[in-house]
């Protein structure tokens, strides 16, 4: 995303970013609105930078768990997507030239998988789950602290994991571990009683006061997306 048009609470339209790359200066209001989750304004139009389809697009898989994920991240060509699952399965997707992708796939030694696995994965979220975000080097330690038999999947290259939790007490315990590691745990889908007991967002960030002042400046009557975020 390189540009947006936003409807503000008073009905006025505002623009941020642009239609081409590197044509703006000043405060990056586009990222502010994207990260505000609709609590500062409603994005009514957006411009994106797009790329041509790659010459080759290959998905491969392994069942060797963390060692396989580490192997994929150590190769000269980084995977365009890499997911590790609690059952030890790893899937990686490589984009690029014919020769570069072929050499990388050969270096992994993994079996080729159908690209439909990505769509199937995108539709497989459980009824209640949480997103854990940590520095990359801390992700494995936090995941290995999850309750035995837990279902989870993660992106080792980005430090993000998704966990199908059991109850509120589990959320409290794992959230403490994630925050101690410099990360967070956010409830993505949960029963109302769990949200009320432990909160969806976790410990408020030290920038909370600044966030509230920004909210008051953009939306003084707090009419947009009330309760959507910690402010």
Phi, psi and omega in degrees: 000130181237353179196150180217160167238133188235136172269120182274166183302332180273005178094351179284154177257139178229151180241150176215150184074212181193191180262352175230161183284143173061047177240013183229163176216173180092200182294141181272078182289339179297311180294328177299314181290322179297316181284345182279353175057040177079011181269352178245338181182167181252120179287117183253347177205149181213146175246139183235147169272126182244160182236152177293156176300139180294154179295329177217140182224110186232138174246133178232161182219155177220167177234029184257014172062220185302317178303322179293319178297317178298321179298314181299322182283346182269350183284155180303322176266116179286144178292144175290333176208143180213121181232135177242135184247160184296340178273006178094355180286141177230133174236139181226145180237132182238130176247150172150201180288161181303312185291317183295316180293318180299318180294321181291316179299319178296322181293327179290322185075013182274163177279146178283142180238158178287141182294348178295345180299332181289320177293317178300319179296320182293341182256010189255016181296137179285176183294325177226129183202160182231152176256127178252128178234127179218167167304146185308318185290345181261349189300312183298318181298318179293317180296321180289351176267358178293156179305147180303138179079006182294146174266127179209165171212150186214165175247092185301334181284345182241348181080026181242136178226156176235133189228130176272096186279163182265309182211178184296324181297322177296320180299315180301315182295312183289325177299319178299319179295316181295316181291325177295334179273004180089020182236209183206164172226121182241132177285121180267325177207120184202154175299153182300323182294327177290317179299319181292326183284317187245348182080147182281331193255339183091198182296127179301144180287162179295346180270012185303318181297319178296318180298320179293322179292324176295318178300315180296326181288319182276324187222072186299333180267000177053052181264342184268123173047053181299134180080002184287332182221178187295342179277000000 
